[in-house]
Amino acid sequence: MLRTPALLVCGAMLALSQDSPSDQNAVERTITSLNDPARRSVAFTQDGDGPSRYAELRASTSGKDFRILGPLESARPVVNISHEPWGEADILLPDPRHSGTVFVSPDVALSEVICVYRHPGGLTQTIPVLFVLTREGATWKIASLRILAR
């Protein structure tokens, strides 16, 4: 029984070590394209629930300045500075459990990122999100996404 999880971990690490920088960059571009309304519609697969899940994510945030940080950006600290008199600075440190992007096969990737938005009270809030991406030809597309436990 103890060998199965170890093999799964080794298999995931093997898949992670075989990914190419161009695939990492393509996944990053696909996820961050959600921040551009003109590119958002082509980021999703035709047969997945990505668009409806993305709409649910947007509806769950009541604030402004909504932005999806890509896997690489999610692993860095984010500083938000209020430009109002006596403003404050928020520093969002990355979650140490963040795993970035894992390629589970040559055509399927899982990417853990964060969504950032400013709450009506002025505080910056984050939501961890897991993306499932599939390769369609030479392009990575979002098949689905799930909000992770906060």
DSSP file (Angstrom, degrees, kcal/mol; ACC not computed):
  #  RESIDUE AA STRUCTURE BP1 BP2  ACC     N-H-->O    O-->H-N    N-H-->O    O-->H-N    TCO  KAPPA ALPHA  PHI   PSI    X-CA   Y-CA   Z-CA
    1    1 A M              0   0    0      0, 0.0     3,-0.3     0, 0.0     0, 0.0   0.000 360.0 360.0 360.0 -35.3    0.0    0.0    0.0
    2    2 A L     >  +     0   0    0      1,-0.2     4,-1.1     2,-0.2     0, 0.0   0.738 360.0  62.9 -73.3 -21.2    2.8    2.4    0.7
    3    3 A R  H  > S+     0   0    0      1,-0.2     4,-2.5     2,-0.2    -1,-0.2   0.852  91.5  63.8 -74.0 -33.1    4.4    1.9   -2.7
    4    4 A T  H  > S+     0   0    0     -3,-0.3     4,-2.4     1,-0.2     5,-0.2   0.940 104.1  44.1 -60.8 -51.3    1.5    3.2   -4.7
    5    5 A P  H  > S+     0   0    0      0, 0.0     4,-2.7     0, 0.0    -1,-0.2   0.902 113.4  52.6 -60.5 -37.8    1.6    6.8   -3.5
    6    6 A A  H  X S+     0   0    0     -4,-1.1     4,-2.6     1,-0.2    -2,-0.2   0.908 109.8  48.2 -63.6 -39.9    5.4    6.9   -3.8
    7    7 A L  H  X S+     0   0    0     -4,-2.5     4,-2.8     2,-0.2    -1,-0.2   0.898 111.1  50.9 -66.1 -39.1    5.1    5.7   -7.4
    8    8 A L  H  X S+     0   0    0     -4,-2.4     4,-2.5     2,-0.2    -2,-0.2   0.920 111.1  48.0 -63.7 -42.5    2.5    8.4   -8.1
    9    9 A V  H  X S+     0   0    0     -4,-2.7     4,-2.6     2,-0.2    -2,-0.2   0.934 113.1  47.7 -63.1 -45.0    4.7   11.0   -6.6
   10   10 A C  H  X S+     0   0    0     -4,-2.6     4,-2.5     1,-0.2    -2,-0.2   0.905 111.8  50.9 -62.6 -40.1    7.6    9.8   -8.6
   11   11 A G  H  X S+     0   0    0     -4,-2.8     4,-2.4     2,-0.2    -1,-0.2   0.897 111.0  47.9 -63.8 -40.1    5.5    9.7  -11.7
   12   12 A A  H  X S+     0   0    0     -4,-2.5     4,-2.4     2,-0.2    -2,-0.2   0.898 112.6  48.8 -66.9 -39.6    4.3   13.3  -11.1
   13   13 A M  H  X S+     0   0    0     -4,-2.6     4,-2.3     2,-0.2    -2,-0.2   0.884 110.7  51.3 -67.3 -36.8    7.9   14.4  -10.5
   14   14 A L  H  X S+     0   0    0     -4,-2.5     4,-1.1     2,-0.2    -2,-0.2   0.928 110.8  47.8 -64.2 -44.6    8.9   12.6  -13.7
   15   15 A A  H  < S+     0   0    0     -4,-2.4     4,-0.5     1,-0.2     3,-0.4   0.893 111.8  51.5 -62.4 -38.6    6.2   14.4  -15.7
   16   16 A L  H >< S+     0   0    0     -4,-2.4     3,-1.0     1,-0.2    -1,-0.2   0.894 108.0  50.8 -65.2 -39.8    7.2   17.7  -14.1
   17   17 A S  H 3< S+     0   0    0     -4,-2.3    -1,-0.2     1,-0.2    -2,-0.2   0.695 106.7  55.9 -74.3 -16.6   10.9   17.2  -15.1
   18   18 A Q  T 3< S+     0   0    0     -4,-1.1    -1,-0.2    -3,-0.4    -2,-0.2   0.496  80.7 109.9 -93.9  -3.4   10.0   16.4  -18.7
   19   19 A D    <   -     0   0    0     -3,-1.0    -3,-0.0    -4,-0.5     3,-0.0  -0.365  64.5-129.6 -71.1 152.8    8.0   19.6  -19.4
   20   20 A S     >  -     0   0    0      1,-0.1     4,-2.3    -2,-0.0     3,-0.3  -0.728  14.3-121.4-102.7 153.0    9.6   22.2  -21.8
   21   21 A P  H  > S+     0   0    0      0, 0.0     4,-2.6     0, 0.0     5,-0.2   0.849 114.4  57.2 -59.0 -33.3   10.0   25.9  -21.1
   22   22 A S  H  > S+     0   0    0      2,-0.2     4,-2.1     1,-0.2     5,-0.1   0.886 107.3  47.4 -67.0 -36.5    8.0   26.6  -24.2
   23   23 A D  H  > S+     0   0    0     -3,-0.3     4,-2.5     2,-0.2     5,-0.2   0.907 111.0  51.8 -67.9 -41.1    5.1   24.6  -22.8
   24   24 A Q  H  X S+     0   0    0     -4,-2.3     4,-2.3     1,-0.2    -2,-0.2   0.935 112.7  45.5 -58.1 -46.6    5.4   26.4  -19.4
   25   25 A N  H  X S+     0   0    0     -4,-2.6     4,-2.6     1,-0.2    -1,-0.2   0.877 111.3  52.2 -65.6 -38.4    5.3   29.7  -21.2
   26   26 A A  H  X S+     0   0    0     -4,-2.1     4,-2.2     2,-0.2    -1,-0.2   0.901 110.3  48.0 -66.0 -40.5    2.3   28.7  -23.4
   27   27 A V  H  X S+     0   0    0     -4,-2.5     4,-2.4     2,-0.2     5,-0.2   0.924 111.7  51.0 -63.7 -44.2    0.4   27.6  -20.3
   28   28 A E  H  X S+     0   0    0     -4,-2.3     4,-2.5    -5,-0.2    -2,-0.2   0.929 111.2  47.6 -57.7 -47.7    1.3   30.9  -18.6
   29   29 A R  H  X S+     0   0    0     -4,-2.6     4,-1.2     1,-0.2    -1,-0.2   0.886 110.8  51.8 -63.5 -39.7    0.1   32.9  -21.6
   30   30 A T  H  < S+     0   0    0     -4,-2.2     4,-0.3     2,-0.2     3,-0.2   0.936 112.8  44.1 -63.2 -46.6   -3.2   31.0  -21.8
   31   31 A I  H >< S+     0   0    0     -4,-2.4     3,-1.5     1,-0.2    -2,-0.2   0.931 114.8  47.4 -66.7 -45.6   -4.1   31.5  -18.2
   32   32 A T  H >< S+     0   0    0     -4,-2.5     3,-1.7     1,-0.3    -1,-0.2   0.668  94.3  76.9 -72.9 -13.8   -3.2   35.2  -18.2
   33   33 A S  G >< S+     0   0    0     -4,-1.2     3,-1.6     1,-0.3     6,-0.3   0.707  78.1  75.2 -66.0 -17.2   -5.1   35.7  -21.4
   34   34 A L  G <  S+     0   0    0     -3,-1.5    -1,-0.3    -4,-0.3    -2,-0.2   0.728  85.4  63.5 -65.2 -20.0   -8.2   35.6  -19.2
   35   35 A N  G <  S+     0   0    0     -3,-1.7    -1,-0.3    -4,-0.2    -2,-0.2   0.598  93.5  70.0 -78.1 -11.0   -7.3   39.1  -18.1
   36   36 A D  S X> S-     0   0    0     -3,-1.6     3,-1.5    -4,-0.2     4,-1.4  -0.918  70.3-157.2-111.0 107.9   -7.8   40.4  -21.6
   37   37 A P  H 3> S+     0   0    0      0, 0.0     4,-0.6     0, 0.0    -1,-0.1   0.809  93.3  57.5 -55.3 -31.0  -11.5   40.4  -22.7
   38   38 A A  H 34 S+     0   0    0      1,-0.2     4,-0.1     2,-0.1    -4,-0.1   0.787 116.0  34.4 -70.6 -26.7  -10.5   40.3  -26.4
   39   39 A R  H X4 S+     0   0    0     -3,-1.5     3,-0.7    -6,-0.3     4,-0.3   0.531  95.3  88.9-102.8  -9.1   -8.5   37.1  -25.9
   40   40 A R  H >< S+     0   0    0     -4,-1.4     3,-1.6     1,-0.2     4,-0.4   0.876  80.6  57.1 -61.3 -42.2  -10.6   35.4  -23.2
   41   41 A S  G >< S+     0   0    0     -4,-0.6     3,-0.5     1,-0.3    -1,-0.2   0.787 106.4  49.4 -65.8 -26.9  -13.0   33.6  -25.6
   42   42 A V  G <  S+     0   0    0     -3,-0.7    -1,-0.3     1,-0.2    -2,-0.2   0.437  93.1  78.0 -91.0   1.8  -10.2   31.7  -27.4
   43   43 A A  G <  S+     0   0    0     -3,-1.6    99,-3.3    -4,-0.3     2,-0.3   0.651  84.7  73.8 -81.8 -15.3   -8.6   30.5  -24.1
   44   44 A F  B <  S-a  142   0A   0     -3,-0.5    99,-0.2    -4,-0.4     2,-0.1  -0.700  81.0-116.8-105.9 150.8  -11.1   27.8  -23.5
   45   45 A T        -     0   0    0     97,-2.3     3,-0.2    -2,-0.3     5,-0.1  -0.388  26.9-122.8 -71.7 160.7  -11.7   24.4  -25.1
   46   46 A Q  S    S+     0   0    0      1,-0.2    -1,-0.1    -2,-0.1    97,-0.0   0.806 106.1  41.2 -75.1 -30.3  -15.0   23.9  -26.9
   47   47 A D  S    S+     0   0    0      2,-0.0    -1,-0.2     3,-0.0     2,-0.1   0.417  97.4  89.1-103.6   1.6  -16.1   20.9  -24.9
   48   48 A G  S    S-     0   0    0     -3,-0.2    96,-0.2    94,-0.2     4,-0.2  -0.356  78.0-120.6 -94.7 176.2  -15.1   21.8  -21.3
   49   49 A D  S  > S+     0   0    0     94,-0.7     4,-2.4     1,-0.2     5,-0.2   0.179  76.6 115.3 -98.3  16.6  -16.8   23.7  -18.5
   50   50 A G  H  > S+     0   0    0     93,-1.3     4,-2.6     1,-0.2     5,-0.2   0.896  71.8  49.4 -54.4 -50.0  -14.1   26.4  -18.4
   51   51 A P  H  > S+     0   0    0      0, 0.0     4,-2.1     0, 0.0    -1,-0.2   0.906 114.3  44.7 -61.7 -40.8  -16.3   29.3  -19.5
   52   52 A S  H  > S+     0   0    0      2,-0.2     4,-1.9     1,-0.2    -2,-0.2   0.894 114.4  49.0 -70.8 -37.8  -19.1   28.6  -17.0
   53   53 A R  H  X S+     0   0    0     -4,-2.4     4,-2.1     2,-0.2    -1,-0.2   0.872 110.4  51.4 -66.8 -36.6  -16.6   28.0  -14.2
   54   54 A Y  H  X S+     0   0    0     -4,-2.6     4,-2.6    -5,-0.2    -2,-0.2   0.908 108.0  52.0 -66.0 -41.1  -14.8   31.2  -15.0
   55   55 A A  H  X S+     0   0    0     -4,-2.1     4,-2.3     1,-0.2    -2,-0.2   0.890 109.3  50.7 -61.2 -39.0  -18.1   33.1  -14.9
   56   56 A E  H  X S+     0   0    0     -4,-1.9     4,-1.5     2,-0.2    -1,-0.2   0.898 109.2  51.1 -64.6 -40.4  -18.8   31.6  -11.4
   57   57 A L  H  < S+     0   0    0     -4,-2.1     4,-0.5     2,-0.2     3,-0.3   0.935 111.5  46.7 -62.1 -46.4  -15.3   32.7  -10.3
   58   58 A R  H >< S+     0   0    0     -4,-2.6     3,-1.1     1,-0.2    -2,-0.2   0.895 111.5  51.7 -63.0 -39.5  -16.0   36.3  -11.5
   59   59 A A  H 3< S+     0   0    0     -4,-2.3    -1,-0.2     1,-0.2    -2,-0.2   0.766 102.0  61.5 -68.5 -24.9  -19.4   36.3   -9.8
   60   60 A S  T 3< S+     0   0    0     -4,-1.5     2,-0.6    -3,-0.3    -1,-0.2   0.600  93.2  74.5 -78.8  -9.9  -17.9   35.1   -6.5
   61   61 A T    <   -     0   0    0     -3,-1.1     5,-0.1    -4,-0.5    57,-0.0  -0.911  55.5-175.9-107.0 123.7  -15.8   38.3   -6.3
   62   62 A S        +     0   0    0     -2,-0.6    -1,-0.1    55,-0.1     2,-0.1   0.316  59.2  82.3 -97.9   8.3  -17.6   41.4   -5.4
   63   63 A G  S    S-     0   0    0      1,-0.1    56,-0.2    56,-0.1     2,-0.2  -0.202  72.7-112.3-102.5-168.2  -14.6   43.7   -5.7
   64   64 A K  E    S+B  118   0A   0     54,-2.0    54,-3.4     1,-0.2    -1,-0.1  -0.592  83.7  52.9-117.7-178.7  -12.7   45.5   -8.5
   65   65 A D  E    S-     0   0A   0     52,-0.2     2,-0.2    -2,-0.2    -1,-0.2   0.856  71.3-175.3  58.3  38.3   -9.3   45.1  -10.1
   66   66 A F  E     +     0   0A   0     -3,-0.2     2,-0.3    51,-0.1    51,-0.2  -0.454   9.4 164.8 -66.2 131.8   -9.9   41.4  -10.7
   67   67 A R  E     -B  116   0A   0     49,-2.3    49,-3.2    -2,-0.2     2,-0.5  -0.982  34.1-139.5-153.4 138.8   -6.9   39.7  -12.1
   68   68 A I  E     -B  115   0A   0     -2,-0.3     2,-0.5    47,-0.2    47,-0.2  -0.876  21.1-148.3 -96.0 125.6   -5.7   36.1  -12.6
   69   69 A L  E     -B  114   0A   0     45,-2.8    45,-0.7    -2,-0.5     5,-0.0  -0.813  18.7-125.2 -92.5 133.5   -2.0   35.7  -11.9
   70   70 A G     >  -     0   0    0     -2,-0.5     4,-2.7    43,-0.1    44,-0.2  -0.117  33.0 -91.9 -68.7 173.4   -0.3   33.1  -14.0
   71   71 A P  H  > S+     0   0    0      0, 0.0     4,-0.7     0, 0.0    29,-0.1   0.875 126.7  44.6 -57.2 -41.0    1.7   30.2  -12.4
   72   72 A L  H >4 S+     0   0    0      1,-0.2     3,-0.6     2,-0.2     4,-0.1   0.914 116.0  46.0 -71.4 -41.6    5.0   32.0  -12.5
   73   73 A E  H >4 S+     0   0    0      1,-0.2     3,-1.4     2,-0.2    -1,-0.2   0.822 105.9  60.8 -69.7 -31.4    3.5   35.3  -11.2
   74   74 A S  H 3< S+     0   0    0     -4,-2.7    21,-0.3     1,-0.3    -1,-0.2   0.724  98.4  58.9 -67.4 -21.0    1.6   33.4   -8.4
   75   75 A A  T << S+     0   0    0     -4,-0.7    -1,-0.3    -3,-0.6    -2,-0.2   0.478  97.8  74.3 -87.7  -2.0    4.9   32.1   -7.0
   76   76 A R  S <  S-     0   0    0     -3,-1.4     2,-0.1    -4,-0.1    16,-0.0  -0.791  92.4 -99.1-108.7 152.8    6.2   35.7   -6.5
   77   77 A P        -     0   0    0      0, 0.0     2,-0.5     0, 0.0    16,-0.2  -0.414  36.1-146.9 -64.3 145.8    5.2   38.2   -3.8
   78   78 A V  E     -F   92   0B   0     14,-2.3    14,-3.3    -4,-0.1     2,-0.5  -0.971   7.8-160.5-119.3 129.6    2.7   40.8   -5.0
   79   79 A V  E     -F   91   0B   0     -2,-0.5     2,-0.5    12,-0.2    12,-0.2  -0.947   5.9-173.2-112.5 124.9    2.7   44.4   -3.6
   80   80 A N  E     -F   90   0B   0     10,-2.7    10,-3.2    -2,-0.5     2,-0.5  -0.978   6.8-163.3-116.3 125.8   -0.5   46.5   -4.0
   81   81 A I  E     -F   89   0B   0     -2,-0.5     2,-0.3     8,-0.2     8,-0.2  -0.940  15.1-135.0-114.7 126.2   -0.2   50.2   -2.9
   82   82 A S        -     0   0    0      6,-3.1     5,-0.2    -2,-0.5     4,-0.0  -0.592   8.7-156.8 -74.3 135.1   -3.2   52.3   -2.3
   83   83 A H        +     0   0    0     -2,-0.3    -1,-0.1     3,-0.1     3,-0.1   0.176  59.2 105.3-101.0  17.2   -2.8   55.7   -3.9
   84   84 A E  S >  S-     0   0    0      1,-0.1     3,-1.5     4,-0.1    -2,-0.1  -0.580  89.3 -76.8 -91.4 159.6   -5.3   57.5   -1.6
   85   85 A P  T 3  S+     0   0    0      0, 0.0    -1,-0.1     0, 0.0     3,-0.1  -0.302 123.0  10.7 -55.5 137.0   -4.2   59.8    1.1
   86   86 A W  T 3  S+     0   0    0      1,-0.1    -3,-0.1    -3,-0.1    -2,-0.0   0.862  99.3 174.9  58.5  38.4   -2.9   57.8    4.0
   87   87 A G    <   -     0   0    0     -3,-1.5     2,-0.3    -5,-0.2    -1,-0.1  -0.101  20.5-133.6 -69.1 170.9   -3.0   54.8    1.8
   88   88 A E        -     0   0    0     -3,-0.1    -6,-3.1     2,-0.0     2,-0.5  -0.829   4.5-130.7-124.3 161.8   -1.7   51.4    2.7
   89   89 A A  E     -F   81   0B   0     -2,-0.3     2,-0.5    -8,-0.2    -8,-0.2  -0.965  15.7-158.2-114.4 131.0    0.5   48.7    1.1
   90   90 A D  E     -F   80   0B   0    -10,-3.2   -10,-2.7    -2,-0.5     2,-0.5  -0.913   3.2-162.9-105.1 133.4   -0.7   45.1    0.9
   91   91 A I  E     -F   79   0B   0     -2,-0.5     2,-0.7   -12,-0.2   -12,-0.2  -0.969   2.3-162.3-117.5 117.3    2.0   42.4    0.4
   92   92 A L  E     -F   78   0B   0    -14,-3.3   -14,-2.3    -2,-0.5    -2,-0.0  -0.876   8.8-156.8-100.8 113.1    0.7   39.0   -0.7
   93   93 A L        -     0   0    0     -2,-0.7   -17,-0.1   -16,-0.2   -18,-0.0  -0.673  26.6-102.9 -87.9 142.8    3.2   36.3   -0.1
   94   94 A P        -     0   0    0      0, 0.0   -19,-0.1     0, 0.0    -1,-0.1  -0.286  36.7-104.9 -64.3 149.1    3.0   33.2   -2.2
   95   95 A D    >   -     0   0    0    -21,-0.3     3,-2.2     1,-0.2   -21,-0.0  -0.609  22.5-140.1 -71.8 126.1    1.5   30.1   -0.6
   96   96 A P  T 3  S+     0   0    0      0, 0.0    -1,-0.2     0, 0.0   -21,-0.0   0.713 102.3  60.4 -63.7 -17.3    4.4   27.7    0.2
   97   97 A R  T 3  S+     0   0    0      2,-0.0    -2,-0.1     0, 0.0     2,-0.0   0.538  76.5 124.5 -83.9  -5.7    2.2   24.8   -0.9
   98   98 A H    <   -     0   0    0     -3,-2.2    15,-0.0     1,-0.1   -23,-0.0  -0.296  38.6-175.2 -58.8 132.0    1.9   26.3   -4.4
   99   99 A S        -     0   0    0      1,-0.3     2,-0.2    14,-0.0    -1,-0.1   0.492  16.6-152.7-111.3  -4.4    3.0   23.8   -7.0
  100  100 A G        -     0   0    0     12,-0.4    12,-2.5   -29,-0.1     2,-0.4  -0.490  56.9 -13.3  71.3-134.4    2.9   25.8  -10.2
  101  101 A T  E     -C  111   0A   0     10,-0.2     2,-0.4    -2,-0.2    10,-0.2  -0.895  57.4-171.5-111.2 133.9    2.3   23.8  -13.3
  102  102 A V  E     -C  110   0A   0      8,-2.9     8,-2.8    -2,-0.4     2,-0.8  -0.991  16.5-144.5-122.7 127.8    2.5   20.0  -13.5
  103  103 A F  E     -C  109   0A   0     -2,-0.4     6,-0.2     6,-0.2   -85,-0.2  -0.828  16.2-178.4 -92.6 110.5    2.3   18.2  -16.8
  104  104 A V  E    S-     0   0A   0      4,-1.3     5,-0.2    -2,-0.8    -1,-0.2   0.656  73.9  -5.1 -85.9 -15.9    0.5   14.9  -16.2
  105  105 A S  E >  S-C  108   0A   0      3,-1.5     3,-0.8    -3,-0.1    -1,-0.1  -0.929  88.0 -88.3-158.0 174.5    0.9   13.8  -19.8
  106  106 A P  T 3  S+     0   0    0      0, 0.0     3,-0.0     0, 0.0    -2,-0.0   0.755 128.7  33.3 -62.3 -20.8    2.2   15.5  -23.0
  107  107 A D  T 3  S+     0   0    0      1,-0.1    28,-2.1    27,-0.1     2,-0.4   0.314 111.1  65.2-119.2   8.5   -1.2   16.9  -23.6
  108  108 A V  E <   +CD 105 134A   0     -3,-0.8    -3,-1.5    26,-0.2    -4,-1.3  -0.998  54.5 176.8-136.1 132.7   -2.6   17.6  -20.1
  109  109 A A  E     -CD 103 133A   0     24,-2.5    24,-3.0    -2,-0.4     2,-0.5  -0.983  18.1-151.7-134.6 146.3   -1.4   20.1  -17.5
  110  110 A L  E     -CD 102 132A   0     -8,-2.8    -8,-2.9    -2,-0.3     2,-0.4  -0.968  18.3-173.3-113.1 131.6   -2.6   21.1  -14.1
  111  111 A S  E     -CD 101 131A   0     20,-2.4    20,-3.1    -2,-0.5     2,-0.6  -0.979  13.4-155.5-133.7 123.7   -1.8   24.6  -13.0
  112  112 A E  E     + D   0 130A   0    -12,-2.5   -12,-0.4    -2,-0.4     2,-0.2  -0.862  31.1 152.9 -99.0 121.5   -2.4   26.1   -9.6
  113  113 A V  E     - D   0 129A   0     16,-2.9    16,-2.8    -2,-0.6     2,-0.4  -0.725  35.6-115.9-133.7-179.7   -2.6   30.0   -9.6
  114  114 A I  E     -BD  69 128A   0    -45,-0.7   -45,-2.8    14,-0.2     2,-0.4  -0.952  10.1-144.2-125.7 151.2   -4.3   32.7   -7.6
  115  115 A C  E     -BD  68 127A   0     12,-2.5    12,-2.1    -2,-0.4     2,-0.4  -0.921  20.3-160.0-106.6 134.8   -6.9   35.3   -8.5
  116  116 A V  E     +BD  67 126A   0    -49,-3.2   -49,-2.3    -2,-0.4     2,-0.3  -0.950  18.4 157.8-120.3 136.9   -6.5   38.7   -7.0
  117  117 A Y  E     - D   0 125A   0      8,-2.1     8,-3.3    -2,-0.4     2,-0.6  -0.986  40.6-111.6-151.9 159.6   -9.1   41.4   -6.5
  118  118 A R  E     -BD  64 124A   0    -54,-3.4   -54,-2.0    -2,-0.3     6,-0.2  -0.849  32.3-135.2 -98.2 119.6   -9.7   44.4   -4.3
  119  119 A H    >   -     0   0    0      4,-3.2     3,-3.2    -2,-0.6   -56,-0.1  -0.343  26.8-108.9 -66.4 149.1  -12.6   43.9   -1.8
  120  120 A P  T 3  S+     0   0    0      0, 0.0    -1,-0.1     0, 0.0   -57,-0.0   0.783 120.9  62.4 -52.9 -26.3  -15.1   46.8   -1.5
  121  121 A G  T 3  S-     0   0    0      2,-0.1     3,-0.1     1,-0.1    -2,-0.1   0.543 122.8-106.7 -75.6  -5.8  -13.5   47.5    1.9
  122  122 A G  S <  S+     0   0    0     -3,-3.2     2,-0.2     1,-0.3    -1,-0.1   0.224  79.0 125.5 102.4 -13.5  -10.2   48.2    0.2
  123  123 A L        -     0   0    0     -5,-0.1    -4,-3.2     1,-0.1     2,-0.5  -0.535  62.5-119.7 -80.3 145.6   -8.3   45.0    1.2
  124  124 A T  E     -D  118   0A   0     -6,-0.2     2,-0.3    -2,-0.2    -6,-0.2  -0.725  33.1-165.7 -84.0 129.7   -6.7   42.9   -1.5
  125  125 A Q  E     -D  117   0A   0     -8,-3.3    -8,-2.1    -2,-0.5     2,-0.3  -0.822   4.8-154.4-115.0 153.3   -8.2   39.3   -1.5
  126  126 A T  E     -D  116   0A   0     -2,-0.3   -10,-0.2   -10,-0.2   -12,-0.0  -0.948   5.8-165.2-127.9 151.2   -6.9   36.2   -3.1
  127  127 A I  E     -D  115   0A   0    -12,-2.1   -12,-2.5    -2,-0.3     2,-0.3  -0.984  20.8-134.3-132.5 121.0   -8.6   33.0   -4.3
  128  128 A P  E     -D  114   0A   0      0, 0.0    20,-2.7     0, 0.0     2,-0.4  -0.591  28.1-172.1 -75.7 136.7   -6.5   29.9   -5.2
  129  129 A V  E     -DE 113 147A   0    -16,-2.8   -16,-2.9    -2,-0.3     2,-0.5  -0.987  17.8-148.9-133.9 138.5   -7.6   28.3   -8.5
  130  130 A L  E     -DE 112 146A   0     16,-3.0    16,-2.3    -2,-0.4     2,-0.4  -0.938  16.7-160.6-106.8 124.4   -6.7   25.0  -10.2
  131  131 A F  E     -DE 111 145A   0    -20,-3.1   -20,-2.4    -2,-0.5     2,-0.5  -0.847   8.3-154.9-104.0 140.0   -6.7   25.0  -14.0
  132  132 A V  E     -DE 110 144A   0     12,-2.9    11,-2.8    -2,-0.4    12,-1.6  -0.976  21.8-174.6-110.0 120.0   -6.9   21.9  -16.1
  133  133 A L  E     -DE 109 142A   0    -24,-3.0   -24,-2.5    -2,-0.5     2,-0.4  -0.890  10.2-165.2-118.4 146.7   -5.4   22.6  -19.5
  134  134 A T  E     -DE 108 141A   0      7,-2.5     7,-2.9    -2,-0.4     2,-0.5  -0.951  24.4-117.0-127.4 150.6   -5.2   20.4  -22.6
  135  135 A R  E     - E   0 140A   0    -28,-2.1     2,-0.6    -2,-0.4     5,-0.3  -0.742  23.4-171.7 -87.4 128.8   -3.1   20.8  -25.7
  136  136 A E  E >   - E   0 139A   0      3,-3.9     3,-1.9    -2,-0.5     2,-0.5  -0.919  68.1 -51.3-118.2 101.8   -5.1   21.4  -28.9
  137  137 A G  T 3  S-     0   0    0     -2,-0.6    -2,-0.0     1,-0.3     0, 0.0  -0.597 123.0 -22.3  68.2-120.1   -2.5   21.2  -31.8
  138  138 A A  T 3  S+     0   0    0     -2,-0.5     2,-0.4    -3,-0.1    -1,-0.3   0.350 124.8  87.4-100.6   4.5    0.2   23.5  -30.8
  139  139 A T  E <   - E   0 136A   0     -3,-1.9    -3,-3.9  -109,-0.0     2,-0.4  -0.849  68.0-138.7-112.5 140.2   -2.0   25.6  -28.4
  140  140 A W  E     - E   0 135A   0     -2,-0.4     2,-0.3    -5,-0.3    -5,-0.2  -0.825  26.8-175.1 -92.9 132.8   -2.8   25.1  -24.7
  141  141 A K  E     - E   0 134A   0     -7,-2.9    -7,-2.5    -2,-0.4     2,-0.6  -0.918  29.2-109.4-128.4 154.6   -6.5   25.7  -23.8
  142  142 A I  E     +aE  44 133A   0    -99,-3.3   -97,-2.3    -2,-0.3    -9,-0.3  -0.732  31.2 174.7 -86.0 119.0   -8.4   25.7  -20.5
  143  143 A A  E     -     0   0A   0    -11,-2.8   -93,-1.3    -2,-0.6   -94,-0.7   0.831  66.5 -17.9 -88.4 -39.0  -10.7   22.7  -20.2
  144  144 A S  E     - E   0 132A   0    -12,-1.6   -12,-2.9   -95,-0.2    -1,-0.3  -0.976  53.5-156.9-159.5 165.7  -11.8   23.4  -16.6
  145  145 A L  E     - E   0 131A   0     -2,-0.3     2,-0.4   -14,-0.2   -14,-0.2  -0.986   6.2-162.6-149.5 152.3  -11.0   25.3  -13.5
  146  146 A R  E     - E   0 130A   0    -16,-2.3   -16,-3.0    -2,-0.3     2,-0.5  -0.998  23.1-123.5-137.8 138.5  -11.9   24.8   -9.8
  147  147 A I  E     - E   0 129A   0     -2,-0.4   -18,-0.2   -18,-0.2     2,-0.1  -0.700  34.3-140.9 -77.7 128.6  -11.7   27.2   -6.9
  148  148 A L        -     0   0    0    -20,-2.7    -1,-0.0    -2,-0.5     0, 0.0  -0.462  32.8 -76.0 -88.0 163.4   -9.6   25.6   -4.2
  149  149 A A              0   0    0      1,-0.2    -1,-0.1    -2,-0.1   -20,-0.0  -0.301 360.0 360.0 -59.2 138.3  -10.3   25.7   -0.5
  150  150 A R              0   0    0     -3,-0.1    -1,-0.2   -23,-0.1   -24,-0.1   0.428 360.0 360.0 -94.6 360.0   -9.4   29.0    1.0
